[in-house]
Amino acid sequence: MANISLQFKTNYAVSSKIEPFYKGGKVQISKDENHIFCTCGSRVNVLEISTGKIVHSVEHDDQEDITSFALSCDDEMLVTASRALLLKQWDWRQAQCTRSWRAIHTVPVASMTFDSTSTLLATGGCDSTIKIWDVVKQYCTHNLKGSSGVVHLVQFHPDISRLQLFSSSLDCGIRLWDLRSSQCVCVLQSHYSTVTSLCFSPDGGTMVSSGRDKICTVWDLETKKVKRTVPVYEAVEGVVLLPENEDFSQIGVKSRDLHFITAGSKGVLRVWEASTARCVYTQTLPSTPVSGEEKDDDSLSLTCLLHLPSSSRLATVTAEHNILLYQLPALSTQQQFVGYSDEVLDVKFLGKGDSHIVVATNSCQLKVFELLTNSCQILYGHTDTIFSLDVFKKGSLFASCAKDRSVRIWKIDSDSGKVRCVALGSTHANAVGSITCSRMKASFVVSGSQDCTVKVWDLPPDLSKTEADMCQLTVRATEKAHDKDINSVAVSPNDKLLASGSQDRTAKLWSLAGEGSIGLLGVFRGHRRGIWAVCFSPIDQVLATSSADGTTKLWSLQDFSCLKTFEGHDASVLKVIFVSRGTQLLTSGSDGLVKLWTIKTNECVKTLDAHQDKVWGLHTNRKDDKMVTGSADSTITVWMDVTEVELAEEQAKQEDQILKQQELSNLLHEKRYLKALGLAISLDQPQTVLTVIKAICQGEEGRELLQKTLLKLRLDQKESLLRYCVVWNTNARNCLDAQAVLQVLLKHLPPEELLQYQGARTHLEGLIPYTERHMQRIGHLLQASMFLNYMWQTMRVAGAPCSMGQDEEMDTTPLTQAQPFLIIDEEKRRSSGKERQDGGDDSDSGQDEDANLPAVEEGEEEEEEEEEVSVTKKASTNNRRLKNGESATTNGNHHSESEESSEDEDMEENTNDQTKIVKSHPVSPPPQCQTFVS
């Protein structure tokens, strides 16, 4: 492999998505004409017209499909109805449900609409009833009965002073309801099939209705009679009245009479003159399907027609869930949005600067999206499912192949972005499953078919300049290449080699140098299942293949041996391409994953959970900094290489931190603690903040300085400090600093302010258990130190020549050798008999003390009791003698019984006090102390 010094890619981030937003049902445009509202299963999506992106989405909690919705005329309220018989009112800009209530209907709501004041809401149900709701006062005002079957159309008269409602159901009649009396005034009978739409004249005196019985009826609402019946010879789904006093001569309007536009099963807009029942204009689509094979289905029919009066536009909805915007008066196509793309089979970057993408879906139409606005062109030409796409080097020409056994060449205009078909080839005997373009210049294409053959097609030299009719492609060579379907073909960067991959589990290398023939150079064998994709390295003599066995392999073009095998996908690997100048691979699979591999290390650098289904489409742009993927989940995702961005951000972040650390060091040196603490908090590094806190607390007046500094911090800085305290408090080394900060915050800040901090309750609850543990630890230390102090004083008194007062500090100087500890045992032996007679009470006291000490054997326990009593007596006697100025002798002096009694009482008092202290804090003495005692 060539050793190229470059930065490997490490990650991709989603730049934009083109995903399904409309799967059928109602479509409504906001009054400001900036948003399109449409249903998609259990959601209502809000599409921004200027960008083509979904900006808001509302969804019912119960995940039930939405059967109908209505947007108020002031664009403030959105009401949805679901199969769960719930009505929900939404603040759609915040995607929040503000109110929900039972629809009262016994079956789902089929239609709904607001009146012009946005006060009344009418709902038509599948239970043949109509409910009128006052959404302001929140109650049902009317329950209108009398319809037959599903009420699929409800509409208020635009003049609200009339208080009239029109409805239509399965009986094909149009009912006029008087809301003052809650009665049906009349039934307008004219249609013999479903009534699909109603529109009113500006004065409110005329109404036009359309139906699937292929007629439109003009009504006089004053007399409630038919003024004119217009046969339109197609099932009409929508009708719109043209505005008066505007020039529509471009679409055949020559008089001031009433004119209306219809949309229906023929898929075109037509303009009709009401007075003469004559069609004055029929729209011509910019690209129409090939008429050679007429299709029986109604995929081209229009299902909805809407008027946008402010911008003088029309919106239509097709049966394939596409939404098109036309500009009046010329009815020129302005924008087109694809609501649902079906399964994406292939996708490629296209156009100058990779401004567009071309998509092959599970249909006979190509879709070309402008990435900036998501606006789409639909290209007609193929008559069956399109399988594969490829783009020539300059990006203005691309090729497609389809199940209709044809190959087509398309050209995109760099200025207008319009795409047209410029060449056609069709000599394959079966479906064409793969296609590839020449790499050096636009001179030929190669196709692989299910007829097991490979064909090389020559392009006319002036094809890119041709503006006339389509050219016919000529076949240079045909070769039976494999025993089974050919899934993939690829041309080498120098246009001299061809690789093919087949379901027969082999890939083959061919020479394109010969005139009129394709020469076999070798066969790559090693995959256990069919091969889905082949790709040449841009720099090395290496071929990459991906297979249904879940592996990707690299092969040498010299000896056809396998160089490397990459395993990681759980299912078939559908696509493989080289990136980073041939040093890395991108693979996509049936598991919905896209993986980035580094060839040298044979490791997967990044796994992108790209889609929820098979990823058929995978392509990178010419700059190699973007990637596009297309999946069977109907989603197209554009990715951006963020390796360089991440590296630059990381480097800038490191440099910024170094500068801030230096600044922090200077501030601490200058003792500007407030600014230093604020800077440390901005770094969001708890350990750095702790260093500043320790520096503040070092001086004699550290606590006061800490209090002044903390109280000057901003609210957000105090909030961060509380969060850091929780971290510090978990460590015994830092708990004192954490508690010092907490003392200031809890003592000087009101509870209301503390509770405003984000996560304050959680932080305070997290402080409690560690604080209790620290208190217990400190309590145990105090108990242990008190016990050691007592033991040391006891031993010191027994062996020291001088006394030690009760309030005097403990003397830690070493004992002299003149008075060893053995004197304890000698004195005990000499006075043991006497002490057993006179010191009964003292023995009891000694036993009480031993109750709090570690257990010892019974014999040793008795000796220790006697030992402690004698030591205590000697200490008391010695102290008394020193106070009286007497000299202590080893023989001892005889004292009176009263003196001995008072000394014993004092000794008992002292012992009892010390015993109480030890009893109140029961701890086990260290091993060293136990040794001294024994």
Buried (B, 14 or more C-beta within 10 A) or exposed (E): BEEEEEEBBBBBEEBBEBBBBBBBBBBBBBBEBBBBBBBBBBBBBBBBBEEBBBEBBBBBEEEBBBBBBBBBBEBEBBBBBBBBBBBBBBBBEEBEBEEBEEBBBEBBBBBBBBBBEBBBBBBBBBBBBBBBBEBEEEEBBBEBEBBEEBBBBBBBBBBBEBBBBBBBBEBBBBBBBBBEEEEBEEBBEBBEEBBBBBBBBEEBEBBBBBBBBBBBBBBEBEEBEBBBEBEBEBBBBBBBBBEEEEEBEEBBBEEEEBBBBBBBBBBBBBBBBBEEBEBBBEBEBEBEBEEEEEEEEBBBBBBBBBBBEEEEBBBBBBBBBBBBBBBBBEBEBBBBBBBBBBBBBBBBBBBBEBBBBBBBBBBBBBBBBBBEBBBBBBBBBBBBBBBBBBBBEEBBBBBBBBBBBBBBBBBBEEEEBEBBBBBBBEBBEEBBBBBBBBBEEBBBBBBBBBBBBBBBBBBBEEBBEEEEEBBEBBBBBBBEBBEEBBBBBBBBEEBEBBBBBBBBBBBBBBEBEEEEBBEEBBEBEBBEEBBBBBBBBBBBEBBBBBBBBBBBBBBBBEEBEBBBEBEBBEBBBBBBBBBBBBBBBBBBBBBBBBBBBBBEEEEBBBEBEBBEBBBBBBBBBEEBBBBBBBBBBBBBBBBBBBBEEEEEEEEEEEEEEEEBBEEBEEBBEEEEBBBBBBBBBEBEBBEBBBBBBBBBBEEEEBBEBBBBBBEEBEEEBBBBBBBBBBBBBBEEEBBBBBBBBBBBBBEEBEEEBBEEBEEBEEBBEBBEEBBEBBEEEEEEEEBBEBBBEBBBBBBBBBBBEEBBEEEEEEEEEEBEEEEEEEBBEEBBEEBBEEBEEBBEBBBEBBBBBBEBBEEBEEEEBBBBBBBBBBBBBBBBBBBBBBEEEEEEEEEEEEBEEEEBEBBBEEBBEBBEEBBEBBEEBEBEBEEEBBEEBE
